[in-house]
Every structure is written in structure tokens, then in C-alpha cells.
């Protein structure tokens, strides 16, 4: 899979400066960019889970009632399951 990101002149210059100053000499540019991308995805997933937990806690009574109507069960098990911190997945990069 290949991603193309269109940047303005200022963004492109900032990214090139970032790469020049922070990328270790022994890490290829492609690998460094890939690691930045995956770290961003991981952080996005963490924020999504935090927001979902907050929403479930803030709307606990409404969610329980709607789950009972939709699923016929108590949704508190969903809330308690989400309250546990998920393990960070191991990422493996496979090149084609």
C-alpha cells in the first residue's frame, strides 16, 4: 500500500527539517516515516478508546436501557470490559 500526502510549501519545509534533525543516521527515511505513521495510528486508537469510555460512563443509564432494548442484555458488561486498558498490539511491517 502506498500513501501520498500533499503538503503546502511551509508544511513540506517543516517536515524536511523534522526529518533532517530527528531521523537517526542509521534509520532509512522510509522506515522512519513508517514508524511515525504507526505511532500516530496507535495514539489515535488510544484517544478513540478514551473518548468511548468517557461517553459510556457519562451515558451509562441510557446505554444500558438501549442495549436491553436492542440486545436483550445489560450493557454494563460492555462498560466494564472497556474500562480495562487494552494491551498495545505488536505491529509487524511486511514488505511486498
N, C-alpha and C positions, 0 to 999 in steps of 0.2 A: 504494500500500500504506500502511496506517496501523497504527502500533503504539500500544498503550495500556499504560502501566506503572502498576501500582497501588503506591503508596507509603504508608508509615505517616506519622504527623504529623511525627516527627523527620526522617525522610528527605525529606519534602516541604519542610520548612523549610530543611534543609541545601541542597537543590537550588535553591530560590528564592534563598537567599543567594549560592550559587555563581554563578547566572545574573546576579544584580544586580551583583556585584562584578567578574566576569571578562568578561562579554559586552561587546564593543566597541559604542559607541553607534550606529555606522553599520551594524551587522550585525543583521538581523531575528532575533528569538528562534528562529523555526523553522529558519533556516539554521544558527544556532549549535548548536542541538540536533542537527541532522543531521550537522554536522561532528564533533561529539563522538562520535556513534554510529559513524560510519565510521572514525574514529581507533581506537575500541575494537575494531572488527572487524579492522582491519589488525593491531593488536597481538596479538589472539587468534590470527590466522593465523601470525604470526611465532613465537609460543610453541608452537603446534602443530607447525610445521616444525622448531623446535629440539628438541622432545621426540622427534619421529620420527627425526631424525638421531642423537640420543643412543641411542635404542632400537636402531636399526640397527647403530650402531658397537658397542654392548655385546653384541649378539646376532648378530654377523656370521657366525659359523660355522653357527649354527642356521638363520639365514635363507638362507644360501647353499644348505644342504642341502635345506631345504623348497622353495626356489624351483626347484632342479634336479628335485625330485620332481614339483612341480606344473606348472612351465613348461618343464622340459627345458633350461633355460639357467642360466648363472651369474648370481646376483643382485648380484654386485659392481658391475655397471654401474648398478644402481639406487642403490646406496650412493654411488658417485662422482657420479652425477647430483644426488643430494640434497645432497651436500657443497657444491655451488656455491650461493651466495646468490642466491635468485630476485630478479628486478627487482621494484620496487614498482609495482603496477598503477596506471594512471591511472584515477581514478574520475570519472565524469560523472554528474551528477544530472539526470534528466529528469523534469519535472513533467507530469502528465496534465492 
